[in-house]
Amino acid sequence: MNLNDLKNKVIINNEIDQKNFDYLITQVDQVAIEYAINELESQNKRPYLSNIFKLLEIPPRQ
């Protein structure tokens, strides 16, 4: 999965979400983000950035 595919799967609602997504991809590799998306889907949760940060135990950008 490439970066654009990942971006399309993650729910990005506003500019802050976009900045947090950009930050996230500097902190973990794409495989970790794919894992988080798949894990959330298996739990019937939507792939909001906040859920991804929680699952990966990474604090969001300040």
ROSE-4610 file (N, C-alpha, C; in Angstrom, 1 decimal, always signed):
// ROSE-4610
residu = [M/M/M/N/N/N/L/L/L/N/N/N/D/D/D/L/L/L/K/K/K/N/N/N/K/K/K/V/V/V/I/I/I/I/I/I/N/N/N/N/N/N/E/E/E/I/I/I/D/D/D/Q/Q/Q/K/K/K/N/N/N/F/F/F/D/D/D/Y/Y/Y/L/L/L/I/I/I/T/T/T/Q/Q/Q/V/V/V/D/D/D/Q/Q/Q/V/V/V/A/A/A/I/I/I/E/E/E/Y/Y/Y/A/A/A/I/I/I/N/N/N/E/E/E/L/L/L/E/E/E/S/S/S/Q/Q/Q/N/N/N/K/K/K/R/R/R/P/P/P/Y/Y/Y/L/L/L/S/S/S/N/N/N/I/I/I/F/F/F/K/K/K/L/L/L/L/L/L/E/E/E/I/I/I/P/P/P/P/P/P/R/R/R/Q/Q/Q]
num = [1/1/1/2/2/2/3/3/3/4/4/4/5/5/5/6/6/6/7/7/7/8/8/8/9/9/9/10/10/10/11/11/11/12/12/12/13/13/13/14/14/14/15/15/15/16/16/16/17/17/17/18/18/18/19/19/19/20/20/20/21/21/21/22/22/22/23/23/23/24/24/24/25/25/25/26/26/26/27/27/27/28/28/28/29/29/29/30/30/30/31/31/31/32/32/32/33/33/33/34/34/34/35/35/35/36/36/36/37/37/37/38/38/38/39/39/39/40/40/40/41/41/41/42/42/42/43/43/43/44/44/44/45/45/45/46/46/46/47/47/47/48/48/48/49/49/49/50/50/50/51/51/51/52/52/52/53/53/53/54/54/54/55/55/55/56/56/56/57/57/57/58/58/58/59/59/59/60/60/60/61/61/61/62/62/62]
x = [+0.9/+0.0/+0.9/+0.6/+1.4/+0.9/+1.6/+1.2/-0.2/-0.5/-1.8/-2.9/-2.7/-3.7/-4.0/-2.9/-3.0/-3.8/-3.4/-4.1/-5.6/-6.0/-7.4/-8.1/-7.4/-8.0/-8.2/-7.3/-7.4/-8.4/-9.1/-10.1/-9.4/-9.3/-8.6/-9.7/-10.1/-11.2/-10.8/-9.6/-9.2/-7.7/-7.3/-5.8/-5.0/-5.6/-4.9/-4.7/-5.7/-5.6/-4.5/-4.5/-3.4/-2.0/-1.9/-0.6/-0.2/-1.2/-0.9/-0.6/-1.3/-0.9/+0.5/+0.9/+2.2/+3.2/+2.9/+3.8/+3.9/+2.7/+2.7/+3.6/+3.6/+4.4/+5.9/+6.2/+7.7/+8.1/+7.1/+7.3/+7.3/+6.5/+6.4/+6.4/+6.7/+6.7/+5.2/+5.0/+3.7/+3.1/+3.9/+3.4/+2.7/+3.2/+2.6/+1.3/+1.2/-0.1/-1.1/-0.7/-1.5/-2.0/-1.1/-1.5/-2.6/-2.4/-3.4/-4.7/-4.7/-6.0/-6.7/-6.0/-6.6/-7.1/-6.3/-6.7/-8.0/-8.0/-9.2/-10.5/-10.3/-11.4/-11.8/-10.9/-11.3/-12.1/-11.9/-12.6/-13.9/-14.2/-15.4/-15.2/-14.0/-13.7/-13.3/-13.6/-13.2/-11.8/-11.1/-9.6/-9.4/-10.0/-9.7/-8.2/-7.6/-6.2/-6.0/-7.0/-6.9/-6.8/-7.6/-7.6/-6.3/-5.7/-4.5/-3.3/-3.3/-2.3/-2.4/-3.7/-3.9/-3.4/-3.8/-3.4/-1.9/-1.2/+0.2/+1.0/+0.2/+0.8/+1.8/+1.4/+2.2/+1.4/+2.0/+1.2/+1.1/+0.0/-0.2/+0.7/+0.9/+1.8/+1.2/+2.1/+1.6/+1.5]
y = [-1.2/+0.0/+1.2/+2.2/+3.4/+4.4/+5.5/+6.6/+7.2/+7.4/+7.9/+6.9/+5.6/+4.7/+4.7/+4.9/+5.0/+6.2/+7.3/+8.6/+8.5/+7.8/+7.6/+6.7/+5.9/+5.0/+5.6/+6.6/+7.3/+8.4/+8.6/+9.7/+11.0/+11.9/+13.2/+14.3/+15.0/+15.9/+17.4/+17.7/+19.1/+19.3/+20.5/+20.8/+20.2/+20.3/+19.7/+18.2/+17.5/+16.1/+15.9/+16.7/+16.6/+16.7/+17.7/+17.9/+16.7/+16.2/+15.0/+13.8/+13.6/+12.5/+12.6/+13.9/+14.1/+13.8/+14.1/+13.8/+12.3/+11.6/+10.2/+9.4/+9.8/+9.1/+9.4/+10.4/+10.6/+9.8/+9.3/+8.5/+7.0/+6.5/+5.1/+4.8/+3.6/+3.2/+2.9/+2.8/+2.6/+1.3/+0.3/-1.0/-0.9/-0.1/+0.1/+0.8/+1.8/+2.5/+1.5/+0.7/-0.3/-1.3/-1.7/-2.6/-2.0/-0.7/+0.0/+0.1/+0.4/+0.5/-0.8/-1.9/-3.2/-3.7/-3.4/-3.7/-3.0/-1.7/-0.9/-1.5/-1.8/-2.4/-3.7/-4.5/-5.8/-5.6/-4.4/-4.0/-3.2/-3.1/-2.3/-0.8/-0.3/+1.1/+1.8/+3.0/+3.8/+4.3/+4.4/+4.8/+6.3/+6.8/+8.2/+8.3/+9.4/+9.6/+9.4/+9.8/+9.7/+8.2/+7.4/+5.9/+5.3/+5.8/+5.2/+5.6/+6.8/+7.2/+6.4/+6.2/+5.4/+4.0/+3.4/+2.0/+1.8/+2.8/+2.7/+3.3/+3.8/+4.4/+5.5/+6.4/+7.5/+8.8/+9.7/+11.0/+11.8/+12.4/+13.3/+14.5/+15.1/+16.3/+17.4/+18.2/+19.3/+20.5]
z = [+0.0/+0.0/+0.0/-0.9/-0.9/+0.0/+0.1/+1.0/+0.7/-0.6/-1.0/-0.6/-0.7/-0.3/+1.2/+1.9/+3.4/+3.8/+3.1/+3.4/+3.1/+2.1/+1.8/+2.7/+3.4/+4.4/+5.8/+6.1/+7.4/+7.3/+8.3/+8.3/+8.7/+7.8/+8.0/+7.7/+8.8/+8.8/+8.6/+9.0/+9.0/+8.9/+8.9/+8.8/+9.9/+11.1/+12.3/+12.1/+11.6/+11.3/+10.2/+9.2/+8.2/+8.7/+9.6/+10.3/+11.1/+11.9/+12.7/+11.8/+10.7/+9.8/+9.3/+8.9/+8.4/+9.5/+10.7/+11.9/+12.1/+12.0/+12.2/+11.3/+10.0/+9.0/+9.2/+10.0/+10.4/+11.6/+12.4/+13.6/+13.4/+12.5/+12.3/+10.8/+10.4/+9.0/+8.6/+7.3/+6.7/+7.1/+7.4/+7.8/+9.2/+10.1/+11.4/+11.2/+10.3/+10.1/+9.5/+8.5/+7.9/+9.0/+9.9/+11.0/+11.8/+12.2/+13.0/+12.3/+11.1/+10.3/+10.3/+10.0/+10.0/+11.4/+12.4/+13.8/+14.1/+13.8/+14.1/+13.4/+12.1/+11.3/+11.9/+12.4/+13.1/+14.4/+15.0/+16.2/+15.9/+14.6/+14.2/+14.6/+14.6/+14.9/+13.6/+13.5/+12.3/+12.5/+11.3/+11.4/+11.6/+12.6/+13.0/+13.4/+13.2/+13.6/+15.1/+15.9/+17.3/+17.7/+17.0/+17.3/+16.9/+15.8/+15.4/+16.3/+16.8/+17.8/+19.0/+19.5/+20.7/+20.6/+19.5/+19.2/+19.1/+18.5/+18.3/+19.5/+20.5/+21.7/+21.4/+20.5/+20.1/+20.5/+21.2/+21.5/+20.2/+20.0/+18.8/+18.9/+17.8/+17.6/+18.5/+19.1/+20.0/+19.2]
